[in-house]
Amino acid sequence: MSNTRKKPNNTNRENVLNELLNELDKESDFETVDIFYGNTADFSQNNIGYTASDIKDESAKALSEVRSSAAKPKRTKKFYFVFALFTIIMAVIGIVSTVLFTVNKINDFTSSSSLKDEYTRFLLPIVANDIAPFENENELSNTAKINCSIWNILLNHDTSSYRLSDTGEFLIPEYDVEYSCREIFGTSAGIIHRTVGSTDMRFSYDSNSHLYRCVKDLRYLNYVPVITEMTQSGGIYTLTVDYYAPSVRFLSENIGIEAEAEKTMIYVISRYDSKNTLVAVQFTSDNVID
């Protein structure tokens, strides 16, 4: 029996060693890969975070610039809109003011002309009788007041309701004459009824029937009034009145013949609630004798 010792198998040893080295290499590779990818992930996250922050800042900045640039045109448009609106309103106010001013002037002119016509009718019975100047109604004679009152009825009132006498005269009740007197000279004016006038224009009073007999047709007037100037102070109107003979005034108006007033007087009228009261009749400064 031979003592033969077996030699170690070198090939197996090398294989085992190689396997161990390979295992070590694999682990080292895995760690390297993990470390590499871990760093890569952190780097990517850092880069992503930076990029989002930058984008956010840039977006906010861009939005701010857009809003700023958009706000300026809006403010400009708003300013021009307000200015245009203000200009239109002022133009409308100006037009309305002009129209109102024109209308008021026309109304004033119309009112003045209408008032002159009214005062001409009001003064006709007084001017026709050529009453004396006075400062108070009590200064007037009773005859003057009766004459003016009856003339006022015949010239300015409706006489169709009055009865006629057998000779064709109006039969005017005395209370109508009293009312007419107060209509001219004020509510406190009074008269004493009696026959007045001359042969040409006579107003006969009948104390039994309390009636005045008055001619139906007026054939003669001393003067007719022409108002040349009118001023107002509160409810007091001061009128400058020219006196013309009726025929001369007719020729002047219808044929164009120039005529001069025979005289001029100042009339003072109080107006309240559209009712007129003759306060005074005065001479003009040209008529006053020192």
Order of alpha helices (4+ residues) and beta strands (2+ residues): alpha-alpha-beta-beta-alpha-beta-beta-beta-beta-beta-alpha-beta-beta
